[in-house]
């Protein structure tokens, strides 16, 4: 066998190995991003659950009022509708926890089965189109910190479709 042929085969094998490595790196980055986002969402949801404790919620509202903090527009709207500040904050926390769980599912939609996507879309319509509380929360969330443009576009597209 000619050394040129052996060298060409070696180059072809190393090119294939490099291509495989690049694919693995891309996959690893995607999985690492998913893992980080999952961790962030789970942490946020856990903190929100802890914030529902009556002592924690009361202390938070008291400190916010004492320091001249502004109410979240969603909380203010609910209070204008007749809810107490505590009730409005509880709903704010619940809606935010729902949002973080749903947003994480949307960001990972490529790994969901079709029937999972259908269930997700049904829940989006139930939470943000049919429920007046969810619809109000979503309208206030659009301009806020939770407004991930990709996730918002996805939800807006689902809500714009006829049922």
ChimeraX commands (.cxc) that place a marker at each C-alpha (Angstrom):
marker #1 position 0.00,0.00,0.00 radius 0.5
marker #1 position 1.20,3.46,-0.89 radius 0.5
marker #1 position 1.94,5.90,1.95 radius 0.5
marker #1 position -0.07,8.59,0.17 radius 0.5
marker #1 position -3.16,6.34,0.34 radius 0.5
marker #1 position -2.56,5.65,4.03 radius 0.5
marker #1 position -2.19,9.40,4.67 radius 0.5
marker #1 position -5.41,10.17,2.74 radius 0.5
marker #1 position -7.31,7.53,4.73 radius 0.5
marker #1 position -5.92,8.95,7.97 radius 0.5
marker #1 position -6.99,12.45,6.98 radius 0.5
marker #1 position -10.49,11.24,6.09 radius 0.5
marker #1 position -10.83,9.41,9.42 radius 0.5
marker #1 position -9.61,12.42,11.40 radius 0.5
marker #1 position -12.00,14.72,9.48 radius 0.5
marker #1 position -14.90,12.41,10.36 radius 0.5
marker #1 position -13.77,12.31,13.98 radius 0.5
marker #1 position -13.59,16.12,14.07 radius 0.5
marker #1 position -17.09,16.35,12.57 radius 0.5
marker #1 position -18.41,13.93,15.21 radius 0.5
marker #1 position -16.72,15.95,17.95 radius 0.5
marker #1 position -18.33,19.17,16.71 radius 0.5
marker #1 position -21.76,17.52,16.77 radius 0.5
marker #1 position -21.14,16.27,20.31 radius 0.5
marker #1 position -20.02,19.74,21.44 radius 0.5
marker #1 position -23.17,21.30,20.00 radius 0.5
marker #1 position -25.33,18.69,21.74 radius 0.5
marker #1 position -23.44,19.18,25.02 radius 0.5
marker #1 position -23.95,22.96,24.87 radius 0.5
marker #1 position -27.68,22.51,24.24 radius 0.5
marker #1 position -28.00,20.08,27.14 radius 0.5
marker #1 position -25.96,22.32,29.44 radius 0.5
marker #1 position -28.23,25.28,28.58 radius 0.5
marker #1 position -31.32,23.18,29.28 radius 0.5
marker #1 position -29.87,22.07,32.58 radius 0.5
marker #1 position -29.08,25.64,33.64 radius 0.5
marker #1 position -32.54,26.87,32.62 radius 0.5
marker #1 position -34.19,23.95,34.44 radius 0.5
marker #1 position -32.21,24.77,37.57 radius 0.5
marker #1 position -33.10,28.46,37.36 radius 0.5
marker #1 position -36.80,27.73,36.84 radius 0.5
marker #1 position -36.88,25.22,39.69 radius 0.5
marker #1 position -35.12,27.67,42.01 radius 0.5
marker #1 position -37.50,30.50,41.15 radius 0.5
marker #1 position -40.53,28.27,41.66 radius 0.5
marker #1 position -39.14,27.04,45.00 radius 0.5
marker #1 position -38.60,30.58,46.23 radius 0.5
marker #1 position -42.12,31.51,45.15 radius 0.5
marker #1 position -43.51,28.56,47.09 radius 0.5
marker #1 position -41.59,29.69,50.17 radius 0.5
marker #1 position -42.90,33.23,49.63 radius 0.5
marker #1 position -46.45,31.94,50.13 radius 0.5
marker #1 position -45.75,31.31,53.80 radius 0.5
marker #1 position -47.93,33.79,55.69 radius 0.5
marker #1 position -45.01,35.15,57.72 radius 0.5
marker #1 position -42.80,35.62,54.68 radius 0.5
marker #1 position -45.58,37.18,52.60 radius 0.5
marker #1 position -46.61,39.50,55.45 radius 0.5
marker #1 position -43.03,40.59,56.08 radius 0.5
marker #1 position -42.46,41.20,52.39 radius 0.5
marker #1 position -45.59,43.36,52.05 radius 0.5
marker #1 position -44.74,45.27,55.25 radius 0.5
marker #1 position -41.14,45.92,54.15 radius 0.5
marker #1 position -42.22,46.92,50.66 radius 0.5
marker #1 position -44.74,49.43,52.07 radius 0.5
marker #1 position -42.25,50.79,54.65 radius 0.5
marker #1 position -39.57,51.30,52.00 radius 0.5
marker #1 position -41.94,53.00,49.56 radius 0.5
marker #1 position -41.92,50.19,47.06 radius 0.5
marker #1 position -44.39,50.10,44.21 radius 0.5
marker #1 position -46.93,47.34,43.87 radius 0.5
marker #1 position -46.71,45.10,40.86 radius 0.5
marker #1 position -49.27,46.39,38.32 radius 0.5
marker #1 position -51.01,43.00,38.39 radius 0.5
marker #1 position -51.33,43.20,42.20 radius 0.5
marker #1 position -52.63,46.76,41.97 radius 0.5
marker #1 position -55.21,45.73,39.34 radius 0.5
marker #1 position -56.43,42.87,41.54 radius 0.5
marker #1 position -56.66,45.16,44.55 radius 0.5
marker #1 position -58.72,47.59,42.46 radius 0.5
marker #1 position -61.01,44.62,41.72 radius 0.5
marker #1 position -61.59,44.09,45.46 radius 0.5
marker #1 position -58.90,41.63,46.56 radius 0.5
marker #1 position -56.74,42.27,49.60 radius 0.5
marker #1 position -53.05,42.92,49.06 radius 0.5
marker #1 position -52.27,39.48,50.49 radius 0.5
marker #1 position -54.71,37.74,48.14 radius 0.5
marker #1 position -53.37,39.67,45.16 radius 0.5
marker #1 position -49.77,38.80,46.02 radius 0.5
marker #1 position -50.66,35.13,46.40 radius 0.5
marker #1 position -52.15,35.12,42.90 radius 0.5
marker #1 position -49.12,37.00,41.56 radius 0.5
marker #1 position -46.82,34.31,42.96 radius 0.5
marker #1 position -49.00,31.50,41.61 radius 0.5
marker #1 position -49.15,33.02,38.12 radius 0.5
marker #1 position -45.40,33.68,38.09 radius 0.5
marker #1 position -44.66,30.08,39.12 radius 0.5
marker #1 position -46.98,28.82,36.36 radius 0.5
marker #1 position -45.22,31.06,33.89 radius 0.5
marker #1 position -41.71,29.87,34.77 radius 0.5
marker #1 position -42.75,26.23,34.42 radius 0.5
marker #1 position -44.47,26.86,31.09 radius 0.5
marker #1 position -41.67,29.05,29.74 radius 0.5
marker #1 position -39.17,26.29,30.47 radius 0.5
marker #1 position -41.33,23.80,28.58 radius 0.5
marker #1 position -41.56,26.18,25.61 radius 0.5
marker #1 position -37.79,26.74,25.55 radius 0.5
marker #1 position -37.39,22.95,25.40 radius 0.5
marker #1 position -40.22,22.32,22.93 radius 0.5
marker #1 position -37.87,20.57,20.51 radius 0.5
marker #1 position -37.51,17.71,22.99 radius 0.5
marker #1 position -41.25,17.26,23.60 radius 0.5
marker #1 position -43.50,14.78,21.81 radius 0.5
marker #1 position -46.38,16.08,19.70 radius 0.5
marker #1 position -49.01,15.08,22.28 radius 0.5
marker #1 position -47.03,16.94,24.96 radius 0.5
marker #1 position -47.06,20.04,22.75 radius 0.5
marker #1 position -50.82,19.74,22.26 radius 0.5
marker #1 position -51.29,19.55,26.05 radius 0.5
marker #1 position -49.00,22.56,26.51 radius 0.5
marker #1 position -50.99,24.58,23.97 radius 0.5
marker #1 position -54.31,23.62,25.61 radius 0.5
marker #1 position -52.91,24.77,28.97 radius 0.5
marker #1 position -51.68,28.03,27.46 radius 0.5
marker #1 position -55.15,28.78,26.13 radius 0.5
marker #1 position -56.74,27.79,29.46 radius 0.5
marker #1 position -54.34,29.91,31.51 radius 0.5
marker #1 position -53.95,33.01,29.34 radius 0.5
marker #1 position -57.06,33.19,27.15 radius 0.5
marker #1 position -59.92,31.65,29.14 radius 0.5
marker #1 position -58.95,32.60,32.70 radius 0.5
marker #1 position -59.52,36.31,33.40 radius 0.5
marker #1 position -56.85,36.23,36.13 radius 0.5
marker #1 position -54.31,34.55,33.85 radius 0.5
marker #1 position -55.16,36.86,30.94 radius 0.5
marker #1 position -54.66,39.92,33.18 radius 0.5
marker #1 position -51.35,38.52,34.51 radius 0.5
marker #1 position -50.10,37.76,30.98 radius 0.5
marker #1 position -50.93,41.27,29.78 radius 0.5
marker #1 position -48.91,42.75,32.68 radius 0.5
marker #1 position -46.09,40.22,32.21 radius 0.5
marker #1 position -45.51,41.20,28.58 radius 0.5
marker #1 position -43.66,44.35,29.54 radius 0.5
marker #1 position -41.94,42.94,32.60 radius 0.5
marker #1 position -38.89,40.98,33.56 radius 0.5
marker #1 position -40.36,37.63,32.61 radius 0.5
marker #1 position -40.80,38.79,29.02 radius 0.5
marker #1 position -38.53,36.40,27.11 radius 0.5
marker #1 position -39.18,37.48,23.49 radius 0.5
marker #1 position -39.10,33.94,22.05 radius 0.5
marker #1 position -41.46,32.57,24.70 radius 0.5
marker #1 position -43.79,35.57,24.41 radius 0.5
marker #1 position -43.98,35.19,20.60 radius 0.5
marker #1 position -44.75,31.50,20.99 radius 0.5
marker #1 position -47.56,32.17,23.50 radius 0.5
marker #1 position -48.94,35.05,21.42 radius 0.5
marker #1 position -49.03,32.79,18.33 radius 0.5
marker #1 position -50.88,30.06,20.23 radius 0.5
marker #1 position -53.37,32.51,21.69 radius 0.5
marker #1 position -54.00,34.06,18.25 radius 0.5
marker #1 position -55.00,30.71,16.75 radius 0.5
marker #1 position -58.68,29.79,16.72 radius 0.5
marker #1 position -59.60,27.12,19.24 radius 0.5
marker link #1:1,2 radius 0.2
marker link #1:2,3 radius 0.2
marker link #1:3,4 radius 0.2
marker link #1:4,5 radius 0.2
marker link #1:5,6 radius 0.2
marker link #1:6,7 radius 0.2
marker link #1:7,8 radius 0.2
marker link #1:8,9 radius 0.2
marker link #1:9,10 radius 0.2
marker link #1:10,11 radius 0.2
marker link #1:11,12 radius 0.2
marker link #1:12,13 radius 0.2
marker link #1:13,14 radius 0.2
marker link #1:14,15 radius 0.2
marker link #1:15,16 radius 0.2
marker link #1:16,17 radius 0.2
marker link #1:17,18 radius 0.2
marker link #1:18,19 radius 0.2
marker link #1:19,20 radius 0.2
marker link #1:20,21 radius 0.2
marker link #1:21,22 radius 0.2
marker link #1:22,23 radius 0.2
marker link #1:23,24 radius 0.2
marker link #1:24,25 radius 0.2
marker link #1:25,26 radius 0.2
marker link #1:26,27 radius 0.2
marker link #1:27,28 radius 0.2
marker link #1:28,29 radius 0.2
marker link #1:29,30 radius 0.2
marker link #1:30,31 radius 0.2
marker link #1:31,32 radius 0.2
marker link #1:32,33 radius 0.2
marker link #1:33,34 radius 0.2
marker link #1:34,35 radius 0.2
marker link #1:35,36 radius 0.2
marker link #1:36,37 radius 0.2
marker link #1:37,38 radius 0.2
marker link #1:38,39 radius 0.2
marker link #1:39,40 radius 0.2
marker link #1:40,41 radius 0.2
marker link #1:41,42 radius 0.2
marker link #1:42,43 radius 0.2
marker link #1:43,44 radius 0.2
marker link #1:44,45 radius 0.2
marker link #1:45,46 radius 0.2
marker link #1:46,47 radius 0.2
marker link #1:47,48 radius 0.2
marker link #1:48,49 radius 0.2
marker link #1:49,50 radius 0.2
marker link #1:50,51 radius 0.2
marker link #1:51,52 radius 0.2
marker link #1:52,53 radius 0.2
marker link #1:53,54 radius 0.2
marker link #1:54,55 radius 0.2
marker link #1:55,56 radius 0.2
marker link #1:56,57 radius 0.2
marker link #1:57,58 radius 0.2
marker link #1:58,59 radius 0.2
marker link #1:59,60 radius 0.2
marker link #1:60,61 radius 0.2
marker link #1:61,62 radius 0.2
marker link #1:62,63 radius 0.2
marker link #1:63,64 radius 0.2
marker link #1:64,65 radius 0.2
marker link #1:65,66 radius 0.2
marker link #1:66,67 radius 0.2
marker link #1:67,68 radius 0.2
marker link #1:68,69 radius 0.2
marker link #1:69,70 radius 0.2
marker link #1:70,71 radius 0.2
marker link #1:71,72 radius 0.2
marker link #1:72,73 radius 0.2
marker link #1:73,74 radius 0.2
marker link #1:74,75 radius 0.2
marker link #1:75,76 radius 0.2
marker link #1:76,77 radius 0.2
marker link #1:77,78 radius 0.2
marker link #1:78,79 radius 0.2
marker link #1:79,80 radius 0.2
marker link #1:80,81 radius 0.2
marker link #1:81,82 radius 0.2
marker link #1:82,83 radius 0.2
marker link #1:83,84 radius 0.2
marker link #1:84,85 radius 0.2
marker link #1:85,86 radius 0.2
marker link #1:86,87 radius 0.2
marker link #1:87,88 radius 0.2
marker link #1:88,89 radius 0.2
marker link #1:89,90 radius 0.2
marker link #1:90,91 radius 0.2
marker link #1:91,92 radius 0.2
marker link #1:92,93 radius 0.2
marker link #1:93,94 radius 0.2
marker link #1:94,95 radius 0.2
marker link #1:95,96 radius 0.2
marker link #1:96,97 radius 0.2
marker link #1:97,98 radius 0.2
marker link #1:98,99 radius 0.2
marker link #1:99,100 radius 0.2
marker link #1:100,101 radius 0.2
marker link #1:101,102 radius 0.2
marker link #1:102,103 radius 0.2
marker link #1:103,104 radius 0.2
marker link #1:104,105 radius 0.2
marker link #1:105,106 radius 0.2
marker link #1:106,107 radius 0.2
marker link #1:107,108 radius 0.2
marker link #1:108,109 radius 0.2
marker link #1:109,110 radius 0.2
marker link #1:110,111 radius 0.2
marker link #1:111,112 radius 0.2
marker link #1:112,113 radius 0.2
marker link #1:113,114 radius 0.2
marker link #1:114,115 radius 0.2
marker link #1:115,116 radius 0.2
marker link #1:116,117 radius 0.2
marker link #1:117,118 radius 0.2
marker link #1:118,119 radius 0.2
marker link #1:119,120 radius 0.2
marker link #1:120,121 radius 0.2
marker link #1:121,122 radius 0.2
marker link #1:122,123 radius 0.2
marker link #1:123,124 radius 0.2
marker link #1:124,125 radius 0.2
marker link #1:125,126 radius 0.2
marker link #1:126,127 radius 0.2
marker link #1:127,128 radius 0.2
marker link #1:128,129 radius 0.2
marker link #1:129,130 radius 0.2
marker link #1:130,131 radius 0.2
marker link #1:131,132 radius 0.2
marker link #1:132,133 radius 0.2
marker link #1:133,134 radius 0.2
marker link #1:134,135 radius 0.2
marker link #1:135,136 radius 0.2
marker link #1:136,137 radius 0.2
marker link #1:137,138 radius 0.2
marker link #1:138,139 radius 0.2
marker link #1:139,140 radius 0.2
marker link #1:140,141 radius 0.2
marker link #1:141,142 radius 0.2
marker link #1:142,143 radius 0.2
marker link #1:143,144 radius 0.2
marker link #1:144,145 radius 0.2
marker link #1:145,146 radius 0.2
marker link #1:146,147 radius 0.2
marker link #1:147,148 radius 0.2
marker link #1:148,149 radius 0.2
marker link #1:149,150 radius 0.2
marker link #1:150,151 radius 0.2
marker link #1:151,152 radius 0.2
marker link #1:152,153 radius 0.2
marker link #1:153,154 radius 0.2
marker link #1:154,155 radius 0.2
marker link #1:155,156 radius 0.2
marker link #1:156,157 radius 0.2
marker link #1:157,158 radius 0.2
marker link #1:158,159 radius 0.2
marker link #1:159,160 radius 0.2
marker link #1:160,161 radius 0.2
marker link #1:161,162 radius 0.2
marker link #1:162,163 radius 0.2
view
